Amino acid sequence: MKTILMTAYAVNPYKGSEDGMGWNFILQAARFQKVVAVTRRNNGPHIERYLAENPAAAALAANVEFLYFDLPAWTRWWKKGPLLSLIYFYMWQLGLALWLRPRRLAVDVVHNLNFHNDWTPSFLWLLGRPLVWGPIGHHPLIPASHLARYGPTAFIKDRLIGSLKFFFWKLDPFLWVTRRAAGRVLCMNSAVAPRLRLAAADYEIMPSVAVDLPTEIPAAPAAGRDFTVMIAARMVPLKGFDMVIAAFARFYAQLPPAEQSRARLLLIGSGPEENHLNRLVRSYNLGACAEHRPWLDRAELLSTYQQAAVFFFPSHEGAGMVVAEAMSYGVPVLCYANEGPGELTPPGSVLKVPYRSFEDNVGDFATLLRRLHGSPALQAAEAALCRRHVAEHHTWGQRGHQLNRVYQHILAA
C-alpha cells in the first residue's frame, strides 16, 4: 500500500460543493491507499466531530492522517471578496509547499486536490514526488447579454477576474511548471485541456462532483401534484438565478389560471445578489407562486429535491454538485448545453439549451418548461434517464476506482 499526500484547501463533511468534494475524494483515496491529508486548521473541528458521530466514515478514514496548515494571521485580511480570496488561495498554495518541504514526509505521490481552477498553480512539485493535479475546471466568460443585467459593477468585476486569469494563463511561469511537472492532470470538463494545451496522454476527464445514491429509489411523481421548478445555489451572477426567474415568469404567464395554482418556483440560496433577485421576483408579480429559502442544511436540501418536478440550473460555471444530487433523486435538470451542467447531465437529455441572447434563452427555457409541464411522459423519461446516468457515471464509489487507477498509472510511469 502506497502513501498519497493530498492537499485540499476546502474540506468539510457537513457541506456540499467544494468542501464536500474535498472530504469525499480523501475518503475515496483512503479506500485503496494510505493518505496524508493537509487542509486549513478551521476545518479540523468539523472533521473530528463528523468522525465521532459517524462510525462508518471513521472506519473509512482509518487510513487518513490529517495535518493542518494556515498562513500567518496577518495575511487573512486578503480573504475578502472574490478577487482577493483568489490571491489568498494562491499564497496558501505556495506557503503550504514551503511548509511541507522541510518535513520530508514519506509519501509516494502528491496530489493537489482543490480549489478547482485552471489558472492557479500548485507548488507541490517542490516536494520531488510524482504529482497529480486536480480535478481542475474551466468556464468561459459569462456572455455579455446575460451578465449585463446585473449592472455595470458586476460586469466590470467579472471581466477583471477574467483578465486576472488571462494574465496567469499567459505570464505565470509557475502555472506552466505545474503543467509540465504533473504526471496526470484531472480535468473537470472538456474546456480545461484546450485552455492549458494538454496532450491527450497527460490528462483525463474526472468531474469533481459525485453522490452517494439515495438508499430508497424515489417514487414516481404523483399525478396532479404541484409542478415545482427549483434552483439551489449561491445568489451570484454565475449561477443564473435571473434566467430562472424570467423564464419561469414567461412560462407561468402562459398557463391557464387553474394550472397556475399548481405551478411553483422554489429559490434556495443567498448571496450578494439576493436583494436584486427578490426585487426581480416582485417585478414579475410572482409573489403568489414563488418561495425563497435563504438557507437549508444539507439533509433538508436533499429531501427538498423530492418535491421538485425539474431542477432548473442555467449556471455558467464548469461544475455543479447540485446537478448530480438532483439527478440522483430522479429530478430532470434543465440547463445550458455548456461545459458545466451540460456535460454532467445525460447526453441524450432534451433539456439543454445552446447559448443565445438572454431574451432568446428566456424563450427557449420557457418552451421547455411548457413541454415538461404538459407531458408527464417526458418528465418520467427524463427522470429515469437522470437516475441511470448518475448511477453509471457520478457516484463516489466510481470516483474512488478512477482515482486509484490514476495513482497506479502515475506510480508505474
C-alpha positions in Angstrom: 0.0 0.0 0.0 1.4 3.4 -1.1 1.0 6.7 0.7 -0.6 9.7 -1.0 -0.2 13.3 0.2 -3.5 15.2 -0.7 -3.7 18.9 -0.1 -7.2 20.3 0.0 -8.0 23.9 0.9 -11.7 23.1 1.5 -12.7 20.0 3.4 -15.9 19.8 5.4 -18.1 16.7 5.6 -21.1 18.7 6.7 -21.2 20.7 3.5 -21.6 20.1 -0.2 -19.9 21.7 -3.2 -16.1 22.3 -2.8 -15.9 21.3 0.9 -17.9 18.1 0.3 -15.8 17.2 -2.7 -12.6 17.6 -0.7 -13.9 15.3 2.0 -15.2 12.6 -0.3 -12.1 12.5 -2.5 -9.9 12.0 0.6 -12.1 9.1 1.8 -12.2 7.5 -1.7 -8.4 7.7 -1.9 -8.2 6.0 1.5 -10.1 3.0 0.3 -7.0 1.9 -1.6 -4.0 3.8 -0.2 -2.7 5.5 2.9 -3.4 9.2 2.8 -1.8 12.2 4.5 -4.4 15.0 4.0 -3.5 18.6 4.6 -6.1 21.3 4.9 -6.8 24.5 6.8 -7.0 24.4 10.6 -10.5 25.7 10.8 -11.7 22.5 9.0 -10.3 20.3 11.8 -13.2 20.6 14.4 -15.8 19.7 11.7 -13.7 16.7 10.6 -13.2 15.5 14.2 -16.9 15.9 15.1 -18.1 14.1 12.0 -15.8 11.2 12.6 -17.0 10.9 16.2 -20.7 10.9 15.0 -20.3 8.6 12.1 -18.5 5.3 12.8 -18.8 4.2 9.2 -16.9 7.3 8.0 -14.4 6.8 10.8 -13.7 3.3 9.5 -13.1 4.6 6.0 -10.8 7.4 7.4 -8.7 4.9 9.4 -6.0 5.2 6.6 -6.0 9.0 6.8 -3.7 11.2 8.8 -4.9 14.9 8.9 -2.4 17.7 9.1 -3.3 21.4 9.2 -1.7 24.5 7.7 -2.6 28.1 7.8 -0.9 31.3 6.5 0.1 33.8 9.2 -2.9 35.6 10.8 -1.9 39.0 9.3 -2.5 37.7 5.8 -6.1 36.8 6.3 -7.4 40.2 5.5 -7.0 39.1 1.9 -9.9 36.8 2.3 -12.5 39.5 1.3 -14.4 39.3 -1.9 -13.8 37.0 -4.9 -10.7 38.7 -6.3 -8.7 39.0 -3.0 -9.8 35.5 -2.0 -8.3 34.1 -5.2 -5.0 35.8 -4.4 -5.1 34.5 -0.8 -5.6 31.0 -2.2 -2.5 31.4 -4.4 -0.5 32.5 -1.4 -1.8 29.5 0.6 -0.7 27.0 -2.1 2.9 28.5 -2.1 3.1 28.7 1.7 1.8 25.1 2.0 4.6 23.7 -0.3 7.3 25.6 1.6 5.8 24.3 4.9 5.8 20.7 3.7 9.2 20.7 2.0 11.4 20.6 5.2 9.2 17.9 6.8 10.2 15.3 4.2 7.1 13.3 4.6 7.4 9.6 3.5 4.9 9.8 0.6 4.8 8.2 -2.9 2.5 10.6 -4.7 1.5 14.2 -4.1 -2.0 15.3 -5.1 -3.2 18.9 -5.2 -6.9 18.4 -4.9 -8.9 21.7 -4.7 -9.9 24.6 -5.3 -10.9 23.8 -8.8 -9.4 26.3 -11.3 -7.1 26.0 -14.2 -5.1 29.3 -13.6 -3.7 28.8 -10.1 -0.6 26.7 -10.0 0.3 24.0 -7.5 3.7 24.2 -5.8 3.8 20.5 -4.7 6.4 19.7 -7.4 8.8 21.3 -4.9 8.5 18.0 -2.9 10.1 15.9 -5.7 7.4 13.3 -5.9 5.0 12.4 -8.8 2.3 15.0 -9.0 -1.5 14.6 -9.6 -3.2 17.9 -10.3 -7.0 18.3 -10.0 -9.8 18.0 -10.7 -9.3 21.4 -12.1 -12.0 23.3 -14.0 -12.6 26.0 -16.5 -15.6 28.0 -17.6 -15.6 30.7 -20.2 -16.7 34.3 -19.6 -20.4 34.8 -18.9 -22.0 36.0 -22.1 -22.2 39.8 -22.1 -26.0 40.0 -22.6 -26.5 37.7 -19.6 -24.1 39.4 -17.3 -25.2 43.0 -18.2 -28.5 42.5 -16.4 -26.7 42.7 -13.1 -25.4 46.2 -13.7 -22.0 47.7 -14.6 -20.3 46.9 -11.3 -21.0 43.1 -11.7 -19.9 43.3 -15.3 -16.6 45.1 -14.5 -15.8 42.8 -11.6 -16.4 39.6 -13.7 -14.2 40.9 -16.5 -11.5 42.0 -14.1 -11.3 38.5 -12.7 -11.3 37.2 -16.3 -8.4 39.4 -17.1 -6.5 38.2 -14.0 -7.0 34.6 -15.1 -5.8 35.5 -18.6 -2.7 37.1 -17.0 -1.8 33.9 -15.2 -2.5 31.7 -18.2 -0.1 33.7 -20.3 2.5 35.0 -17.9 2.7 33.0 -14.7 5.8 30.7 -15.0 4.7 28.6 -12.1 1.5 27.6 -13.8 3.5 26.2 -16.7 5.9 24.5 -14.4 2.9 22.8 -12.7 1.5 21.8 -16.1 4.8 20.2 -17.1 5.5 18.6 -13.7 2.1 17.0 -13.3 2.2 13.3 -14.1 -1.6 13.4 -14.5 -4.0 16.3 -14.8 -7.6 15.6 -13.8 -9.9 17.8 -15.8 -13.5 18.5 -14.6 -14.7 19.2 -18.1 -13.7 19.3 -21.7 -12.7 23.0 -21.7 -9.6 22.6 -19.5 -7.3 20.7 -21.8 -7.5 23.2 -24.7 -7.0 26.1 -22.3 -3.8 24.6 -20.9 -2.8 22.9 -24.2 -2.6 19.5 -22.6 -1.6 16.5 -24.7 -4.1 13.6 -24.7 -1.7 11.4 -22.8 -1.3 13.9 -19.9 -4.9 14.2 -18.7 -8.3 12.6 -18.2 -11.8 13.9 -17.6 -12.8 13.4 -14.0 -15.8 15.6 -12.8 -15.3 16.8 -9.3 -19.0 16.1 -8.4 -20.5 12.8 -7.4 -23.1 11.4 -5.0 -23.9 8.6 -2.8 -27.1 7.2 -4.3 -30.3 7.5 -2.2 -30.9 4.4 -0.2 -34.5 4.3 -1.5 -35.5 4.8 -5.1 -37.6 8.0 -5.2 -41.3 7.3 -6.1 -42.6 8.5 -9.4 -44.3 11.9 -9.2 -47.9 11.7 -8.1 -50.5 12.7 -10.7 -51.9 16.2 -10.1 -49.2 17.3 -7.7 -47.6 20.8 -7.9 -45.2 21.5 -10.8 -42.3 22.8 -8.8 -39.4 24.4 -10.5 -36.3 24.5 -8.2 -32.9 26.0 -8.1 -30.3 25.8 -5.2 -27.1 27.8 -5.4 -25.3 31.0 -4.2 -27.1 34.1 -5.5 -24.3 35.4 -7.8 -24.4 36.2 -11.5 -22.5 33.0 -12.3 -25.5 30.8 -11.2 -28.2 32.2 -13.5 -31.0 32.9 -11.0 -32.2 35.8 -13.1 -32.7 33.4 -16.0 -34.7 31.1 -13.8 -37.0 33.9 -12.7 -37.5 35.4 -16.1 -38.1 32.0 -17.9 -40.5 30.8 -15.2 -42.4 34.1 -15.4 -42.9 33.7 -19.1 -44.0 30.1 -18.7 -46.3 30.9 -15.8 -48.0 33.8 -17.7 -49.0 31.3 -20.5 -50.7 28.9 -18.1 -54.5 28.9 -17.6 -55.4 30.2 -14.1 -56.4 26.7 -12.9 -52.9 25.4 -13.8 -51.1 28.5 -12.4 -52.4 27.4 -9.0 -50.2 24.3 -9.2 -47.1 25.9 -10.6 -44.4 26.9 -8.0 -41.0 28.4 -8.2 -38.6 27.5 -5.3 -35.4 29.6 -5.0 -32.9 28.3 -2.5 -29.8 30.3 -1.7 -28.4 33.5 -0.5 -25.6 35.8 -1.6 -24.7 39.3 -2.8 -27.5 39.4 -5.4 -30.2 38.3 -3.1 -32.0 41.6 -2.8 -31.7 42.2 -6.6 -33.3 38.8 -7.3 -36.1 39.2 -4.8 -36.9 42.5 -6.5 -36.9 40.7 -9.8 -39.5 38.2 -8.4 -41.7 41.1 -7.4 -41.3 42.9 -10.7 -42.7 39.8 -12.5 -45.6 39.6 -10.0 -44.6 36.1 -8.9 -45.2 36.6 -5.2 -48.1 34.2 -5.1 -46.2 31.3 -6.6 -42.5 31.9 -5.7 -40.8 31.0 -2.5 -37.3 32.0 -1.4 -35.5 30.0 1.2 -32.2 31.6 2.0 -30.6 28.6 3.5 -31.2 24.8 4.1 -28.9 22.4 5.9 -27.7 19.5 3.8 -30.3 17.0 4.9 -33.2 19.4 4.2 -31.8 20.2 0.8 -31.6 16.5 -0.1 -35.2 16.0 1.0 -36.3 19.0 -1.0 -35.2 17.6 -4.3 -38.0 15.1 -4.0 -40.6 17.9 -4.1 -39.3 19.2 -7.5 -40.6 18.4 -11.0 -37.5 20.0 -12.6 -34.2 21.3 -11.3 -33.6 24.5 -13.4 -29.9 25.3 -13.3 -28.7 27.7 -16.0 -25.3 28.1 -14.4 -22.3 29.3 -16.4 -19.7 27.6 -14.3 -17.9 24.4 -15.1 -19.4 22.1 -12.5 -22.3 21.8 -10.0 -22.6 19.3 -7.2 -26.4 20.1 -7.1 -26.7 18.7 -10.6 -25.6 15.3 -9.6 -27.7 15.4 -6.4 -30.8 16.4 -8.2 -30.3 13.6 -10.8 -29.8 11.0 -8.1 -33.3 11.8 -6.9 -34.8 11.5 -10.4 -35.2 15.2 -10.9 -34.7 16.3 -14.6 -32.2 19.0 -15.0 -32.8 22.0 -17.3 -29.6 23.8 -18.2 -27.4 25.3 -20.9 -25.5 23.0 -23.3 -22.2 24.1 -21.9 -19.1 22.6 -20.3 -20.5 22.5 -16.8 -24.1 21.2 -16.2 -24.4 20.5 -19.9 -21.6 17.9 -19.6 -22.8 16.4 -16.3 -26.3 15.7 -17.5 -27.1 12.8 -19.8 -26.0 13.2 -23.4 -29.5 12.1 -24.5 -31.4 14.7 -22.5 -33.5 17.1 -24.5 -33.5 19.7 -21.7 -30.3 21.6 -22.8 -30.3 25.0 -24.4 -27.5 26.4 -26.5 -26.3 29.9 -25.7 -28.1 32.7 -27.5 -29.0 36.2 -26.3 -30.5 36.5 -22.9 -34.0 37.2 -24.2 -33.8 34.4 -26.8 -32.8 32.0 -24.0 -35.7 33.1 -21.8 -38.0 31.9 -24.6 -36.0 28.7 -25.1 -36.2 27.7 -21.4 -39.9 28.8 -21.1 -40.7 26.5 -24.0 -39.0 23.5 -22.4 -40.8 24.2 -19.1 -44.1 24.1 -21.0 -43.1 20.8 -22.6 -42.3 19.3 -19.3 -45.4 20.7 -17.6 -47.6 19.3 -20.4 -46.0 15.9 -20.7 -45.9 13.6 -17.7 -44.3 11.0 -20.0 -41.4 13.4 -20.8 -40.9 14.1 -17.1 -40.8 10.4 -16.4 -38.5 9.6 -19.3 -36.0 12.4 -18.3 -36.2 11.3 -14.6 -35.3 7.7 -15.5 -32.5 8.9 -17.8 -31.1 11.1 -14.9 -31.2 8.3 -12.4 -29.5 5.9 -14.8 -26.9 8.4 -15.8 -25.8 9.4 -12.3 -25.7 5.7 -11.2 -23.4 4.8 -14.1 -21.1 7.9 -14.1 -21.4 10.1 -11.0 -21.1 8.0 -7.8 -18.4 8.4 -5.2 -17.5 4.7 -5.5 -16.8 5.2 -9.2 -14.6 8.3 -8.4 -12.6 6.1 -5.9 -11.9 3.5 -8.5 -10.9 6.1 -11.1 -8.7 7.8 -8.6 -7.0 4.6 -7.8 -6.3 3.9 -11.5 -4.7 7.4 -11.7 -2.4 6.6 -8.8 -1.4 3.2 -10.3 -0.7 4.9 -13.6 1.5 7.6 -12.2 3.4 5.2 -9.9 4.1 2.9 -12.9 5.4 5.7 -15.1 
